Amino acid sequence: ADTVVHLAAIVSPILDEPLMTRVNCDGTRRVLDAAATSGVRKVVRPSSATVYGAWLNNPVPLTEDAPLRPNPGFLPAILDAESERLVAQWRDARPGRIGTRLRIAPVVGPGVGSLFAAIATGQAPLRVHNATPPVQVVHVEDAASALAAAVDHDLDGVYNTAADGWMTHEEWEALLPRRHLPGLPYEAAERMLAALWTSGLADVPPSVLPYISQPWVIANDRLKGTGWAPRHTNEEAILLSAPSGGTGALPWVAAVGAVIAGAGIATWWLSRRRR
């Protein structure tokens, strides 16, 4: 074969940092070395829009020319950015090679279980007070069709992969009524996740908070220019993925999450009373 698709373990538990590093970066190096030895001319590496980082000064939307600024401490984004660099380095080492990197928005759809899918479908048991970032996803079928397009055609370079446009936070909340818990102040949410992370009760570090509270939506114009088009809007993809009842819960918080969240809300309320 003259094409290799490297499917890294993007959803590996964040708690197992050595495993994530081995699979994503070390695994990418081994795949690229094998591709070079075998004379493979094209490598396709699914990546994530998290490599841009979630920052208050991000343009909305981010294009492929935006700098990579993964938020400090959020290992999946850091490893994806490094793996992208390795693919680009492999591609540039010899003329005629093609190194495709798909920077994919949060994937939602039947059978998809991830932190960002849970957040997008209103199942995360944590919110940041006054945070109103835009919301963007891609349906799993559209992500798969983008991957197929990258395999079937020589799409060299970087391509953002997402549904068209994005939803305002207000539109998103209206789409999923009664699925939203009261928000915690950023500092309280950070302390809560840090406590869960340190105790081993959660596999998500507090470094995820920027991705919950700040913008990182992407433009898909470049990929659409190749003939690809998403079949699902953001609204359709989220509604097709959201559970029919209840707010849901993530394993990384479990039952103690509600207790600690309640304590955080109480602490915030008392501090306001004292002012």
C-alpha positions as CSV (number, residue, x, y, z in Angstrom):
1,A,0.0,0.0,0.0
2,D,1.2,3.5,-0.7
3,T,-1.0,5.1,2.1
4,V,-0.8,4.6,5.9
5,V,-3.6,5.9,8.2
6,H,-2.2,6.3,11.7
7,L,-5.1,6.1,14.2
8,A,-3.5,7.2,17.5
9,A,-5.1,6.5,20.8
10,I,-6.7,9.9,21.1
11,V,-9.2,8.7,23.7
12,S,-6.6,6.9,25.9
13,P,-7.2,7.7,29.6
14,I,-5.4,11.0,30.4
15,L,-4.5,9.5,33.7
16,D,-2.1,7.1,31.9
17,E,0.3,9.7,30.6
18,P,3.1,7.2,29.7
19,L,0.7,5.2,27.6
20,M,-0.6,8.2,25.8
21,T,2.9,9.4,25.0
22,R,4.0,5.9,23.8
23,V,1.0,5.5,21.6
24,N,0.7,9.0,20.2
25,C,4.3,10.2,19.8
26,D,6.4,7.1,20.0
27,G,3.8,5.2,17.9
28,T,3.8,8.0,15.3
29,R,7.6,7.8,15.0
30,R,7.5,4.0,14.5
31,V,4.8,4.3,11.9
32,L,6.7,7.0,10.0
33,D,9.9,5.0,10.2
34,A,8.1,1.9,8.8
35,A,6.5,4.1,6.1
36,A,9.9,5.4,5.1
37,T,11.4,1.9,5.0
38,S,8.5,0.5,2.9
39,G,8.4,3.3,0.5
40,V,5.0,4.6,1.5
41,R,4.4,8.0,0.0
42,K,1.4,9.1,2.0
43,V,0.5,9.2,5.7
44,V,-2.8,10.4,7.1
45,R,-2.9,11.3,10.8
46,P,-6.2,12.3,12.4
47,S,-5.4,15.1,14.9
48,S,-7.6,17.4,17.0
49,A,-8.7,21.0,16.9
50,T,-7.4,21.1,20.5
51,V,-3.9,21.8,19.2
52,Y,-4.9,25.4,18.6
53,G,-5.6,25.8,22.3
54,A,-8.6,27.4,23.9
55,W,-7.8,31.1,24.5
56,L,-9.8,34.2,25.0
57,N,-7.9,35.9,22.2
58,N,-8.5,33.2,19.7
59,P,-10.1,34.3,16.4
60,V,-13.5,32.9,15.7
61,P,-13.1,30.8,13.7
62,L,-9.5,29.5,13.6
63,T,-8.1,28.7,10.2
64,E,-5.3,26.3,9.4
65,D,-2.8,29.2,9.4
66,A,-3.4,29.9,13.1
67,P,-0.4,29.0,15.4
68,L,-0.6,25.9,17.5
69,R,-1.0,26.9,21.2
70,P,-2.2,23.8,23.1
71,N,-3.0,24.8,26.7
72,P,-0.3,23.9,29.2
73,G,-0.9,20.7,30.9
74,F,-3.5,19.3,28.5
75,L,-1.6,16.3,27.3
76,P,-3.8,15.1,24.5
77,A,-3.5,18.5,22.7
78,I,0.3,18.6,23.3
79,L,0.8,15.1,22.0
80,D,-1.3,15.8,18.9
81,A,0.7,18.9,18.1
82,E,4.0,17.0,18.5
83,S,2.7,14.1,16.3
84,E,1.6,16.6,13.7
85,R,5.2,18.0,13.7
86,L,6.6,14.5,13.2
87,V,4.3,13.9,10.2
88,A,5.3,17.3,8.7
89,Q,9.0,16.5,9.3
90,W,8.6,13.1,7.6
91,R,6.8,14.7,4.6
92,D,9.5,17.3,4.1
93,A,12.3,14.8,4.3
94,R,11.7,13.5,0.7
95,P,10.0,15.1,-2.4
96,G,6.8,13.5,-3.4
97,R,5.6,12.5,0.1
98,I,2.2,13.6,1.4
99,G,1.5,14.1,5.1
100,T,-2.2,14.8,5.8
101,R,-3.2,16.1,9.2
102,L,-6.9,16.4,10.0
103,R,-7.6,18.7,12.9
104,I,-11.0,17.4,14.0
105,A,-13.6,19.1,16.1
106,P,-15.2,17.2,19.0
107,V,-16.7,14.1,17.5
108,V,-20.3,13.1,18.5
109,G,-22.6,10.4,17.4
110,P,-23.8,6.9,18.2
111,G,-21.2,4.9,20.1
112,V,-18.9,7.9,20.6
113,G,-17.7,8.2,24.2
114,S,-15.3,11.0,25.0
115,L,-15.0,14.0,27.4
116,F,-15.8,16.5,24.7
117,A,-18.7,14.5,23.3
118,A,-20.1,14.5,26.8
119,I,-19.7,18.2,27.2
120,A,-21.2,18.9,23.8
121,T,-24.3,16.8,24.6
122,G,-24.9,18.4,28.0
123,Q,-23.7,15.4,30.1
124,A,-20.7,17.0,31.8
125,P,-21.4,17.4,35.5
126,L,-19.3,20.6,35.6
127,R,-19.8,24.1,34.2
128,V,-17.8,27.3,34.6
129,H,-19.7,30.3,35.8
130,N,-20.2,33.0,33.1
131,A,-18.3,31.0,30.5
132,T,-20.2,31.2,27.2
133,P,-17.9,29.8,24.5
134,P,-19.3,28.9,21.1
135,V,-20.0,25.2,20.5
136,Q,-18.9,23.2,17.5
137,V,-18.8,19.5,16.8
138,V,-18.6,17.0,13.9
139,H,-20.8,14.0,13.5
140,V,-18.8,10.7,13.5
141,E,-20.0,9.9,10.0
142,D,-18.7,13.2,8.7
143,A,-15.4,12.7,10.4
144,A,-15.2,9.2,8.8
145,S,-16.0,10.6,5.4
146,A,-13.2,13.2,5.8
147,L,-10.8,10.5,6.7
148,A,-11.9,8.5,3.6
149,A,-11.4,11.6,1.4
150,A,-7.9,12.0,2.7
151,V,-7.1,8.4,1.9
152,D,-8.7,8.5,-1.6
153,H,-7.2,11.8,-2.6
154,D,-3.9,13.5,-2.1
155,L,-4.8,16.1,0.4
156,D,-1.4,17.3,1.5
157,G,-1.0,19.5,4.6
158,V,-3.5,20.5,7.3
159,Y,-7.3,20.4,7.1
160,N,-9.8,21.5,9.7
161,T,-12.7,19.1,10.0
162,A,-16.0,20.2,11.5
163,A,-19.6,20.9,10.9
164,D,-20.3,24.2,9.1
165,G,-20.1,27.1,11.5
166,W,-20.9,26.9,15.2
167,M,-23.6,27.6,17.7
168,T,-23.6,30.4,20.2
169,H,-23.6,29.3,23.8
170,E,-27.2,30.6,24.1
171,E,-28.3,28.6,21.1
172,W,-26.6,25.5,22.5
173,E,-28.3,25.9,25.9
174,A,-31.7,26.3,24.2
175,L,-31.1,23.1,22.2
176,L,-30.6,21.0,25.3
177,P,-33.0,22.4,28.0
178,R,-32.8,21.2,31.6
179,R,-29.4,19.7,31.0
180,H,-27.3,22.4,32.6
181,L,-26.0,22.5,36.2
182,P,-25.2,25.8,38.0
183,G,-21.8,27.0,37.0
184,L,-18.8,27.1,39.4
185,P,-16.4,30.0,39.4
186,Y,-13.3,29.1,37.4
187,E,-11.1,28.9,40.5
188,A,-13.6,26.6,42.3
189,A,-13.9,24.4,39.2
190,E,-10.1,24.2,39.0
191,R,-9.8,23.2,42.7
192,M,-12.5,20.6,42.2
193,L,-10.8,18.9,39.3
194,A,-7.4,19.2,40.9
195,A,-8.7,17.4,44.0
196,L,-10.3,14.7,41.9
197,W,-7.1,14.4,39.8
198,T,-4.8,14.2,42.7
199,S,-6.9,11.7,44.5
200,G,-7.2,9.4,41.5
201,L,-10.9,9.7,41.3
202,A,-10.8,11.4,37.9
203,D,-8.8,10.9,34.8
204,V,-9.2,14.5,33.5
205,P,-6.8,17.2,34.8
206,P,-7.8,20.7,35.6
207,S,-6.0,21.8,32.4
208,V,-9.2,20.8,30.5
209,L,-11.0,23.9,31.9
210,P,-9.9,26.3,29.1
211,Y,-11.5,24.0,26.6
212,I,-14.8,24.2,28.5
213,S,-14.8,28.0,29.0
214,Q,-12.9,29.6,26.1
215,P,-13.3,29.6,22.3
216,W,-11.6,27.1,19.9
217,V,-13.9,26.7,17.0
218,I,-12.5,26.1,13.5
219,A,-13.2,27.0,9.9
220,N,-13.7,24.0,7.5
221,D,-13.4,26.0,4.2
222,R,-10.2,24.4,3.1
223,L,-11.4,20.9,3.4
224,K,-14.7,21.8,1.7
225,G,-12.7,23.3,-1.1
226,T,-11.6,19.7,-1.9
227,G,-15.2,18.5,-2.4
228,W,-15.9,17.2,1.1
229,A,-18.9,18.5,2.8
230,P,-20.5,17.6,6.2
231,R,-23.9,16.1,6.1
232,H,-24.9,17.1,9.6
233,T,-25.2,20.5,11.1
234,N,-23.9,21.2,14.7
235,E,-27.5,21.1,15.9
236,E,-28.4,17.8,14.1
237,A,-25.2,16.1,15.3
238,I,-25.8,17.1,18.9
239,L,-29.4,16.1,18.9
240,L,-28.6,12.8,17.3
241,S,-26.1,12.2,20.1
242,A,-27.8,13.5,23.2
243,P,-29.3,10.9,25.5
244,S,-33.1,11.0,25.8
245,G,-33.3,11.5,29.5
246,G,-31.3,12.8,32.5
247,T,-28.2,14.9,32.6
248,G,-25.9,11.9,32.4
249,A,-22.6,11.5,34.3
250,L,-19.1,10.8,33.4
251,P,-17.0,8.0,34.9
252,W,-14.2,10.5,35.8
253,V,-16.4,12.3,38.3
254,A,-18.7,9.5,39.5
255,A,-20.9,10.1,42.5
256,V,-18.4,12.2,44.5
257,G,-18.4,14.8,41.8
258,A,-21.8,16.0,42.9
259,V,-20.7,16.2,46.5
260,I,-17.5,18.2,45.7
261,A,-19.4,20.4,43.2
262,G,-22.0,21.2,45.9
263,A,-19.2,22.0,48.3
264,G,-17.7,24.3,45.7
265,I,-20.9,26.1,45.1
266,A,-21.4,26.6,48.9
267,T,-17.9,28.0,49.2
268,W,-18.5,30.4,46.4
269,W,-21.9,31.5,47.9
270,L,-20.4,32.0,51.3
271,S,-17.5,34.1,49.9
272,R,-19.9,36.3,48.1
273,R,-22.0,36.8,51.3
274,R,-18.8,37.9,53.2
275,R,-18.1,40.6,50.6
